Amino acid sequence: MKKTKKNTVLKACVAKAVNLADLVEYSADSIVSKTIIDKSVGTVTLFAFDAGQGLSEHQAPYDALVQIVDGSAMLIIGGKKIKASAGKIVIMPANIPHAVQAKERFKMLLIMIRA
């Protein structure tokens, strides 16, 4: 039997409601991430971006969904700027260049589907 490492964030969320924004804290001049689920078919990762931080343009071979949890962010997808705020979702299609910019502090949930 293969032993798997337990994810403490996932364990903390099982069979109860939790406030998503409370699962990751902001850190000065940083991007903080916490993996909630990591499976062969996809991942769920929560990020906290401090103002002025970002992810440079890159692309992924999988579709992804971003949900803004707190604050607002500028997403650039295929050269198009999209401002999204808390409660909004944005789809990032596979193989399309995208970037993330934090004009202010914000938190986002990234759901990547590998199947």
Secondary structure, DSSP 8 states (H G I E B T S, - for coil): -------HHHHHHTTS---GGGGS---TT-EEEEEEEEETTEEEEEEEE-TT-EEEEE--SSEEEEEEEEEEEEEEETTEEEEEETT-EEEE-TT--EEEE-SS-EEEEEEEE--
